[in-house]
Amino acid sequence: MDTRVAILAIIAHDNGSAQEINAILHEHAKYIIGRMGLPYRERGMNIISVAVDAPQDVINSLAGKIGRLEGVTAKTLYSPQ
């Protein structure tokens, strides 16, 4: 199955969603290349970037699950190939 490399950008406005985000990411651990999380305390949010190498439908599912969480925004940027 063909895979794509992508970056999933996540902004969580609610600290309570961290456990749910981590659980979803754990479900997709075999596709994750790496991740970086930055707490932005002054604005009360967390900024997370996740690099993945996965089939496009898996990436879409991951972004959709995270993006549907309350107070969370998720966007995906794909590599050209």
Secondary structure, DSSP 4 states (H G I P E B T S, - for coil): ---EEEEEEEEES-GGGHHHHHHHHHHTGGGEEEEEEEEEGGGTEEEEEEEEEE-HHHHHHHHHHHHTSTTEEEEEEE---
